[in-house]
Amino acid sequence: MNQSLSTREVVITGIGIVSPIGIGVDPFWENLNAGRSGVHHCKIFPVTASPDSVGAEVSDFTDESARKVYLKDQRKNIKAMCREIQLGVASASLALQHGGVDLGAIDHERLGVEFGANLMLSAPDILETSVIECCDPPGSTNFEFGKWGQAGLGKMEPLWLLRYLPNMPACHISISADARGPSNSLTMDDASAGTVIGEARRVLQRGHADIIISGTTGTTLHPIKTLHLELWHDLARTPAEPERRCRPFELNRSGRVVGEGACTFILEEREHAERRGAKIWGRVLGTGSSCVVSPTGVVGTRAALANAMRLALRDAGLTPNQIGHINAHGLGTKSTDIEESKAILDVFGDDLGRKIPVTALKSFLGNSGAGSGMMELAGSLLGLTRGLIPPTLNYEVPDPECPLNIVSGKPQPTDNKIVLKINVTRMGQASASIVEAA
């Protein structure tokens, strides 16, 4: 990389959040600061495999409100968007507004999009008629794959495929903002946030764009995805109160809680941001990613996370003792939390690793897959601008196998503005990003 381009500083100038604890920066922070959980008995998605229909849904985001408020410039395209896509496009629109980006005053050839998403699945009712057509004899459960192309596909709604393609959030955002610069879509599940931030940062450093709309959207609050998690015995069942059910790193945790959400950052080259008078919320110092899976399919969660953290630290030119706090993946499952704790100790050492503050915001937001990491990072960024580390909910009894310094109870004051954000997928893909708040 050309040295003059590698030193181009990348800053965050806008934040758009569509989350279970609020839509927009102010409601999100207000509820995070007050310790209000977004995990409840679901009303929008009451019929899922989640125990007691518990999940973290964006209750303020209905089709009607999306059309009238958050997607007002996309009304004609809403029918081509599943809910995940709508969440992502809405978060991008909010980020552009929050960042004060005047779309009439910028060079659209230098406006790009980097967006992450899950694989998007059709709900059973969308497939029902077509599946029935492929059963032989009619009315049986004997599905014939050979009939799909001729008998089943023709019964699908015309826009079916477009509604569920994971590259469509970036497409709709690019069209809406008239972004003609670099554009890319990443399907990295939980690791998406760190990877899209890293790719956007490198595009900006190379001088190929001035502004990148960089975000993620995702859900596990879906009848098929929730069923998969239930079959894997991965969902939390206790305690009875929904808001207490997601308990990262806590001794009595019983699994993950499903959720949905989206978040977008406006990433911008510093000189460009300063020329247009933008408020700078923070700067991206470094990123890293890794995937560790053995030839026999054994996932190396610990090694992948440690690799990603070390790469991000090297990219940022920092040592572990310069990090102010860690915003953890904090899934809430027994094994993943233990592996994550070990990875943190591997990188930070036994002494510092047990002292550095750690927060886990899935305790507020549930797990939305690709959507989680960016929302969680936004929580730390908004807290650090106020000199606070947001707390982890429901951390009552420490787990000796997770010997970390978990921030709990209330926000913790800090004068160190640097956060390390980490996430990892079920398949051993990990990402890390280091951000310094303004």
C-alpha positions as CSV (number, residue, x, y, z in Angstrom):
1,M,0.0,0.0,0.0
2,N,1.3,3.5,-0.8
3,Q,2.5,5.1,2.5
4,S,0.6,8.3,1.8
5,L,-2.6,6.5,1.4
6,S,-2.1,4.1,4.3
7,T,-2.0,7.0,6.7
8,R,-5.3,8.4,5.6
9,E,-7.3,8.5,8.9
10,V,-10.8,6.9,8.9
11,V,-13.4,8.5,11.2
12,I,-17.0,7.7,12.1
13,T,-19.3,10.6,11.3
14,G,-22.8,9.1,11.5
15,I,-24.6,6.2,13.4
16,G,-27.9,4.7,12.5
17,I,-29.5,2.1,14.8
18,V,-32.6,0.0,14.5
19,S,-32.5,-2.1,17.6
20,P,-34.7,-3.9,20.2
21,I,-33.9,-1.1,22.7
22,G,-34.6,1.8,20.4
23,I,-34.6,3.2,16.9
24,G,-32.1,6.1,16.5
25,V,-29.1,7.1,18.6
26,D,-30.8,8.9,21.5
27,P,-33.4,6.2,22.4
28,F,-30.8,3.5,22.0
29,W,-28.4,5.2,24.4
30,E,-31.1,6.2,26.9
31,N,-32.2,2.6,27.3
32,L,-28.7,1.2,27.3
33,N,-27.7,3.7,30.0
34,A,-30.8,3.0,32.1
35,G,-30.3,-0.8,31.9
36,R,-33.5,-1.5,30.0
37,S,-33.5,-4.9,28.3
38,G,-35.0,-5.4,24.8
39,V,-35.7,-9.1,25.5
40,H,-39.4,-9.8,26.0
41,H,-42.2,-12.2,25.1
42,C,-42.4,-11.6,21.4
43,K,-45.5,-10.0,19.9
44,I,-44.5,-9.6,16.3
45,F,-43.1,-13.1,16.1
46,P,-45.1,-15.0,18.8
47,V,-44.8,-18.5,17.1
48,T,-41.2,-19.6,17.1
49,A,-39.2,-22.4,18.6
50,S,-37.8,-20.0,21.1
51,P,-38.8,-21.2,24.6
52,D,-41.8,-19.2,25.8
53,S,-41.5,-17.1,22.6
54,V,-38.8,-15.1,24.2
55,G,-36.7,-12.8,22.0
56,A,-35.4,-9.3,21.3
57,E,-37.6,-7.9,18.5
58,V,-37.6,-4.3,17.2
59,S,-41.1,-3.7,18.4
60,D,-41.3,-0.2,17.0
61,F,-40.5,-1.3,13.5
62,T,-43.7,-2.4,11.7
63,D,-44.4,-2.5,8.0
64,E,-46.6,0.5,8.3
65,S,-44.1,2.6,10.3
66,A,-41.3,1.5,8.0
67,R,-43.2,2.8,5.0
68,K,-44.2,6.1,6.6
69,V,-41.0,7.0,8.5
70,Y,-37.8,5.0,8.2
71,L,-38.2,3.9,4.5
72,K,-40.0,6.9,3.1
73,D,-37.8,7.1,0.1
74,Q,-38.0,3.4,-0.6
75,R,-41.8,2.8,-0.5
76,K,-42.0,1.4,-4.0
77,N,-39.2,-1.1,-3.2
78,I,-40.5,-2.3,0.2
79,K,-42.4,-5.2,-1.5
80,A,-39.0,-6.5,-2.7
81,M,-37.5,-6.4,0.8
82,C,-37.8,-9.0,3.6
83,R,-37.8,-7.6,7.1
84,E,-34.0,-8.0,7.5
85,I,-33.4,-5.9,4.4
86,Q,-35.8,-3.3,5.6
87,L,-34.0,-3.0,8.9
88,G,-30.7,-2.6,7.2
89,V,-31.9,0.0,4.7
90,A,-33.6,2.0,7.5
91,S,-30.4,2.0,9.6
92,A,-28.4,3.3,6.6
93,S,-31.0,6.1,6.1
94,L,-30.8,7.1,9.8
95,A,-26.9,7.1,9.6
96,L,-26.9,9.4,6.7
97,Q,-29.2,11.8,8.5
98,H,-27.3,11.5,11.8
99,G,-24.0,12.2,9.9
100,G,-25.5,15.3,8.2
101,V,-24.5,13.9,4.8
102,D,-25.9,16.3,2.2
103,L,-26.5,14.0,-0.8
104,G,-26.9,17.0,-3.0
105,A,-23.4,18.3,-2.2
106,I,-21.1,15.3,-2.4
107,D,-19.3,13.4,-5.2
108,H,-21.4,10.3,-5.7
109,E,-18.6,8.6,-7.6
110,R,-16.8,8.6,-4.2
111,L,-19.7,7.4,-2.1
112,G,-19.5,3.6,-1.4
113,V,-21.4,0.9,0.5
114,E,-20.0,-2.0,2.5
115,F,-22.8,-4.1,4.1
116,G,-23.0,-7.4,6.0
117,A,-25.9,-9.7,6.4
118,N,-26.9,-13.3,7.3
119,L,-28.1,-15.8,4.9
120,M,-31.8,-14.9,4.6
121,L,-34.4,-17.6,4.8
122,S,-38.0,-17.7,3.6
123,A,-40.7,-18.3,6.2
124,P,-42.6,-21.6,6.0
125,D,-45.8,-19.9,4.8
126,I,-43.9,-18.4,1.8
127,L,-43.0,-21.9,0.7
128,E,-46.1,-23.8,1.6
129,T,-48.0,-23.8,-1.6
130,S,-45.0,-24.6,-3.7
131,V,-44.0,-27.5,-1.4
132,I,-47.4,-29.0,-1.6
133,E,-47.2,-28.9,-5.4
134,C,-44.1,-31.1,-5.2
135,C,-45.5,-33.8,-2.9
136,D,-46.3,-37.2,-4.4
137,P,-48.9,-38.4,-3.9
138,P,-50.8,-35.0,-3.3
139,G,-51.4,-34.3,0.3
140,S,-48.5,-36.5,1.5
141,T,-45.2,-35.5,3.1
142,N,-43.2,-37.1,0.4
143,F,-41.5,-34.1,-1.2
144,E,-40.1,-34.8,-4.7
145,F,-37.1,-32.5,-5.4
146,G,-37.4,-33.3,-9.2
147,K,-40.7,-31.5,-9.3
148,W,-39.5,-28.2,-8.0
149,G,-38.4,-26.6,-11.2
150,Q,-41.6,-27.3,-13.1
151,A,-44.3,-27.6,-10.4
152,G,-43.0,-25.7,-7.4
153,L,-41.1,-22.7,-8.6
154,G,-43.9,-21.4,-10.7
155,K,-46.1,-21.1,-7.6
156,M,-43.6,-18.8,-5.8
157,E,-44.3,-15.1,-5.7
158,P,-42.5,-13.2,-8.5
159,L,-40.3,-11.2,-6.3
160,W,-39.5,-14.1,-4.0
161,L,-35.7,-14.4,-4.7
162,L,-35.1,-10.7,-4.6
163,R,-36.7,-10.4,-1.1
164,Y,-34.1,-12.8,0.4
165,L,-30.8,-12.2,-1.3
166,P,-28.2,-11.1,1.3
167,N,-26.6,-8.6,-1.2
168,M,-29.8,-6.7,-1.5
169,P,-29.3,-4.3,1.5
170,A,-26.3,-2.9,-0.2
171,C,-28.1,-2.7,-3.5
172,H,-31.1,-0.8,-2.1
173,I,-28.9,1.5,-0.1
174,S,-26.7,2.2,-3.2
175,I,-29.7,3.0,-5.3
176,S,-31.4,5.2,-2.6
177,A,-28.2,7.2,-1.9
178,D,-27.0,7.1,-5.5
179,A,-23.7,5.7,-4.3
180,R,-21.6,5.0,-7.4
181,G,-18.4,4.2,-5.6
182,P,-17.1,0.8,-4.3
183,S,-19.8,-1.5,-3.2
184,N,-19.6,-4.9,-1.5
185,S,-21.7,-7.4,0.4
186,L,-20.3,-9.8,3.0
187,T,-22.2,-12.7,4.5
188,M,-20.1,-13.5,7.6
189,D,-22.9,-14.0,10.1
190,D,-21.8,-12.7,13.6
191,A,-18.4,-11.7,12.3
192,S,-19.8,-9.3,9.7
193,A,-19.4,-6.0,11.6
194,G,-15.6,-6.3,12.0
195,T,-15.1,-7.4,8.4
196,V,-17.2,-4.6,6.8
197,I,-15.5,-2.0,8.9
198,G,-12.1,-3.4,7.9
199,E,-13.0,-3.5,4.2
200,A,-14.5,0.0,4.3
201,R,-11.4,1.4,6.1
202,R,-9.1,-0.1,3.5
203,V,-11.1,1.3,0.6
204,L,-10.9,4.8,2.2
205,Q,-7.2,4.4,3.0
206,R,-6.5,3.5,-0.7
207,G,-8.2,6.7,-1.7
208,H,-10.9,5.0,-3.7
209,A,-13.8,6.7,-1.8
210,D,-14.4,9.6,0.5
211,I,-17.4,8.2,2.4
212,I,-18.5,4.6,2.9
213,I,-21.9,3.6,4.3
214,S,-20.9,0.6,6.4
215,G,-23.4,-1.5,8.3
216,T,-24.9,-4.9,9.1
217,T,-28.4,-6.3,9.5
218,G,-29.5,-9.7,10.7
219,T,-32.0,-11.8,12.6
220,T,-32.2,-15.1,14.4
221,L,-35.8,-14.3,15.4
222,H,-37.1,-16.4,12.5
223,P,-39.1,-19.7,12.6
224,I,-36.6,-21.7,10.7
225,K,-33.4,-20.2,12.3
226,T,-34.9,-20.5,15.8
227,L,-35.8,-24.1,15.1
228,H,-32.2,-24.9,14.1
229,L,-30.9,-23.3,17.4
230,E,-33.5,-25.3,19.4
231,L,-32.4,-28.5,17.7
232,W,-28.8,-27.7,18.6
233,H,-29.9,-27.2,22.2
234,D,-28.5,-23.7,22.0
235,L,-31.4,-21.5,23.3
236,A,-31.8,-20.1,26.8
237,R,-34.7,-21.5,28.9
238,T,-34.1,-19.9,32.3
239,P,-34.9,-17.9,34.3
240,A,-38.6,-17.4,33.7
241,E,-38.3,-13.6,33.3
242,P,-37.4,-12.8,29.7
243,E,-35.3,-9.8,30.5
244,R,-33.1,-11.9,32.7
245,R,-32.6,-14.7,30.3
246,C,-29.5,-13.6,28.3
247,R,-26.6,-13.9,30.8
248,P,-23.2,-13.7,29.1
249,F,-20.3,-15.1,31.2
250,E,-22.6,-15.7,34.2
251,L,-22.4,-19.0,36.0
252,N,-26.1,-19.8,35.5
253,R,-26.4,-18.9,31.8
254,S,-28.3,-21.4,29.8
255,G,-27.9,-20.4,26.2
256,R,-28.4,-17.6,23.7
257,V,-31.5,-15.5,23.2
258,V,-32.7,-14.8,19.6
259,G,-33.0,-11.2,18.3
260,E,-33.0,-8.9,15.3
261,G,-31.5,-5.5,14.5
262,A,-29.4,-3.4,12.2
263,C,-26.8,-0.7,12.6
264,T,-24.9,1.5,10.1
265,F,-21.8,3.7,10.5
266,I,-20.8,6.5,8.1
267,L,-17.1,6.0,7.7
268,E,-15.2,8.9,6.2
269,E,-11.7,10.1,5.4
270,R,-10.9,12.6,8.1
271,E,-10.0,15.6,5.9
272,H,-13.2,15.1,3.9
273,A,-15.2,15.0,7.1
274,E,-13.6,18.2,8.4
275,R,-14.1,20.0,5.1
276,R,-17.8,19.5,5.3
277,G,-18.0,20.3,9.0
278,A,-19.1,16.9,10.1
279,K,-19.2,15.9,13.8
280,I,-16.6,13.1,14.4
281,W,-17.8,10.4,16.8
282,G,-14.6,8.3,16.7
283,R,-11.9,6.9,14.5
284,V,-11.1,3.3,13.4
285,L,-7.7,2.4,14.5
286,G,-7.4,-1.2,13.3
287,T,-9.2,-4.4,12.3
288,G,-8.5,-8.1,12.1
289,S,-10.2,-11.3,11.0
290,S,-9.5,-15.0,11.2
291,C,-11.1,-18.4,10.6
292,V,-10.0,-21.6,12.3
293,V,-11.5,-24.9,11.4
294,S,-9.7,-28.3,11.4
295,P,-9.8,-30.6,8.3
296,T,-12.3,-32.7,10.2
297,G,-14.6,-29.7,10.8
298,V,-13.7,-29.0,14.4
299,V,-14.2,-25.2,15.0
300,G,-11.4,-23.3,16.8
301,T,-13.3,-20.5,18.5
302,R,-10.5,-19.7,20.9
303,A,-7.8,-19.6,18.3
304,A,-9.9,-17.6,15.8
305,L,-10.7,-14.9,18.3
306,A,-7.1,-14.7,19.5
307,N,-5.8,-14.4,15.9
308,A,-8.3,-11.6,15.1
309,M,-7.5,-9.6,18.2
310,R,-3.7,-9.9,17.6
311,L,-4.2,-8.8,14.0
312,A,-6.3,-5.8,15.0
313,L,-3.8,-4.8,17.6
314,R,-1.0,-5.0,15.1
315,D,-3.0,-3.1,12.5
316,A,-3.6,-0.4,15.0
317,G,0.0,-0.3,16.2
318,L,-1.2,-0.8,19.8
319,T,-0.3,-3.1,22.7
320,P,-3.0,-4.8,24.8
321,N,-2.4,-2.4,27.8
322,Q,-3.5,0.5,25.6
323,I,-7.1,-0.9,25.2
324,G,-9.6,0.7,27.6
325,H,-12.2,-2.1,27.5
326,I,-13.4,-5.1,25.5
327,N,-16.8,-5.3,24.0
328,A,-17.2,-9.1,23.9
329,H,-19.2,-11.4,21.7
330,G,-20.8,-12.6,24.9
331,L,-23.2,-15.1,23.3
332,G,-24.4,-16.6,26.6
333,T,-23.8,-20.2,25.8
334,K,-21.6,-22.3,28.2
335,S,-18.9,-23.3,25.7
336,T,-18.6,-20.2,23.6
337,D,-18.3,-17.9,26.6
338,I,-15.5,-20.1,28.0
339,E,-13.6,-20.2,24.7
340,E,-13.9,-16.4,24.4
341,S,-12.6,-15.9,27.9
342,K,-9.6,-18.1,27.2
343,A,-8.9,-16.2,24.0
344,I,-8.9,-12.9,25.8
345,L,-6.5,-14.3,28.4
346,D,-4.3,-15.7,25.6
347,V,-3.9,-12.2,24.1
348,F,-3.9,-10.0,27.1
349,G,-2.1,-12.3,29.5
350,D,-3.5,-13.8,32.7
351,D,-3.0,-10.6,34.8
352,L,-4.2,-7.9,32.4
353,G,-6.9,-10.2,31.0
354,R,-8.5,-10.6,34.4
355,K,-8.4,-6.8,35.0
356,I,-9.5,-5.1,31.8
357,P,-13.2,-4.2,31.8
358,V,-15.4,-6.4,29.6
359,T,-18.9,-5.7,28.6
360,A,-21.4,-7.9,26.7
361,L,-24.4,-6.1,25.2
362,K,-26.3,-9.1,23.9
363,S,-27.7,-9.1,27.4
364,F,-29.7,-6.1,26.1
365,L,-30.1,-7.0,22.5
366,G,-30.2,-10.8,22.1
367,N,-28.3,-12.3,19.2
368,S,-29.2,-11.1,15.7
369,G,-26.3,-12.8,14.0
370,A,-24.8,-10.4,11.5
371,G,-26.7,-7.4,13.0
372,S,-25.2,-7.8,16.5
373,G,-21.6,-6.7,16.3
374,M,-22.3,-3.2,14.8
375,M,-25.1,-2.5,17.4
376,E,-22.8,-3.6,20.2
377,L,-19.9,-1.5,19.0
378,A,-22.3,1.5,18.7
379,G,-23.1,1.0,22.4
380,S,-19.5,1.3,23.4
381,L,-18.9,4.2,21.1
382,L,-21.8,6.2,22.5
383,G,-20.8,5.4,26.0
384,L,-17.2,6.4,25.6
385,T,-18.2,9.8,24.2
386,R,-19.7,10.3,27.6
387,G,-16.8,8.7,29.5
388,L,-18.8,5.5,30.3
389,I,-18.6,1.8,29.6
390,P,-22.1,0.4,29.2
391,P,-22.8,-2.5,31.6
392,T,-23.7,-6.2,31.1
393,L,-27.1,-7.1,32.3
394,N,-27.9,-10.2,34.4
395,Y,-24.3,-10.8,35.6
396,E,-25.0,-12.0,39.1
397,V,-22.7,-15.0,39.9
398,P,-19.3,-15.1,38.3
399,D,-18.3,-18.2,36.4
400,P,-14.8,-19.4,37.5
401,E,-14.2,-20.7,34.0
402,C,-14.8,-17.1,32.7
403,P,-12.4,-15.2,34.9
404,L,-13.0,-11.8,33.4
405,N,-13.7,-8.3,34.8
406,I,-17.3,-8.0,33.7
407,V,-18.8,-4.5,33.9
408,S,-22.2,-4.9,35.5
409,G,-24.9,-3.2,37.4
410,K,-24.4,0.3,36.0
411,P,-22.2,2.1,33.5
412,Q,-18.5,2.3,34.6
413,P,-16.7,5.6,34.3
414,T,-13.5,5.6,32.2
415,D,-11.0,8.0,30.7
416,N,-9.7,5.5,28.2
417,K,-11.6,6.0,24.9
418,I,-10.3,2.9,23.1
419,V,-12.5,-0.2,22.7
420,L,-11.7,-3.6,21.2
421,K,-14.8,-5.2,19.7
422,I,-14.8,-9.0,19.0
423,N,-17.3,-11.4,17.5
424,V,-17.2,-15.0,16.3
425,T,-19.5,-17.3,14.3
426,R,-20.5,-20.9,14.9
427,M,-18.2,-21.9,12.0
428,G,-15.1,-20.4,13.5
429,Q,-15.0,-17.0,11.7
430,A,-13.9,-14.2,14.0
431,S,-13.4,-10.5,13.6
432,A,-12.0,-7.7,15.7
433,S,-12.1,-3.9,15.4
434,I,-10.5,-1.2,17.5
435,V,-12.2,2.1,17.7
436,E,-11.3,5.3,19.6
437,A,-14.1,7.6,20.6
438,A,-13.8,11.3,20.0
